[in-house]
Amino acid sequence: MSEGKKRSNEAAGGQPQKKPKQTKSGWHARKHTSDKAIPVGAIGIFATCDAGKERRAADELTHLLDEAFTRLGKDHMGHSQQQQQHVAGDGAAGKKSVDALLAAEVAVLRDKRKDRFKRHDPNVRGTFFLEFPKEDDCPSPEEVAVNIAQHVRETQALPARHLMRMLPVSQTCFVAAEDVQAMAAKLAEQHFPSGEHTMPRILDTQWQDTWECAYHAAS
């Protein structure tokens, strides 16, 4: 704004206009994401990646998740492979049904709003969250993460350049003390059940001796 226009604006009773604050590029980007926060109750994979490569890393993880879902008995449409084989085994009618399924699959792949895994931006560089679909027979994030790790160990290959870590998330809640305590109690009862006839669970300590030897050697 020129000096003359600024003075005339102030003389007319208006407030002087302030320049908008500039922010660093990339820190506040909201492009190509469905939400800026992780929805309460969502499950999925929280991942870390190279800073600035969140979109490419999300594509890499989406590819890994699609393959893992297929290995676990889920096709790309979100239906079990047993259902697809049942439809395909009905003769000519089955062939038409398969053709219809393929056409529907192509339509879904073209529609970005119907992607199976929704990407959410936690507003921290180098991180993102992929939400799993809300389906009754959807595999758990832990099962999918283990399946990917086992497949990478068997093939000795990881088709991901920018993806770094995968953290399966099976429970999410609002950031409040009472909500966190309730969720923690639920998870504790699920993984460490209590009762008279409950067998005690022994944690894996196979690396304890190695850590103790390394500590004493270093000291």
Rosetta blueprint (number, residue, H / E / L):
1 M L
2 S L
3 E H
4 G H
5 K H
6 K H
7 R H
8 S H
9 N H
10 E H
11 A H
12 A L
13 G L
14 G L
15 Q L
16 P L
17 Q L
18 K L
19 K L
20 P L
21 K L
22 Q L
23 T L
24 K L
25 S L
26 G L
27 W L
28 H L
29 A L
30 R L
31 K L
32 H L
33 T L
34 S L
35 D E
36 K L
37 A L
38 I L
39 P L
40 V L
41 G L
42 A L
43 I L
44 G E
45 I E
46 F E
47 A E
48 T E
49 C E
50 D L
51 A L
52 G L
53 K L
54 E H
55 R H
56 R H
57 A H
58 A H
59 D H
60 E H
61 L H
62 T H
63 H H
64 L H
65 L H
66 D H
67 E H
68 A H
69 F H
70 T H
71 R H
72 L L
73 G L
74 K E
75 D L
76 H L
77 M L
78 G L
79 H L
80 S E
81 Q H
82 Q H
83 Q H
84 Q H
85 Q H
86 H H
87 V H
88 A H
89 G L
90 D L
91 G H
92 A H
93 A H
94 G H
95 K H
96 K H
97 S H
98 V H
99 D H
100 A H
101 L H
102 L H
103 A H
104 A H
105 E H
106 V H
107 A H
108 V H
109 L H
110 R H
111 D L
112 K H
113 R H
114 K H
115 D L
116 R L
117 F L
118 K E
119 R E
120 H E
121 D L
122 P L
123 N L
124 V L
125 R L
126 G L
127 T E
128 F E
129 F E
130 L E
131 E E
132 F L
133 P L
134 K L
135 E L
136 D L
137 D L
138 C L
139 P L
140 S L
141 P H
142 E H
143 E H
144 V H
145 A H
146 V H
147 N H
148 I H
149 A H
150 Q H
151 H H
152 V H
153 R H
154 E H
155 T H
156 Q L
157 A L
158 L L
159 P L
160 A L
161 R L
162 H L
163 L E
164 M E
165 R E
166 M E
167 L E
168 P E
169 V E
170 S L
171 Q L
172 T L
173 C L
174 F L
175 V L
176 A L
177 A H
178 E H
179 D H
180 V H
181 Q H
182 A H
183 M H
184 A H
185 A H
186 K H
187 L H
188 A H
189 E H
190 Q H
191 H H
192 F L
193 P L
194 S L
195 G L
196 E L
197 H L
198 T L
199 M L
200 P L
201 R L
202 I L
203 L L
204 D L
205 T L
206 Q L
207 W L
208 Q H
209 D H
210 T H
211 W H
212 E H
213 C H
214 A H
215 Y H
216 H H
217 A H
218 A H
219 S L
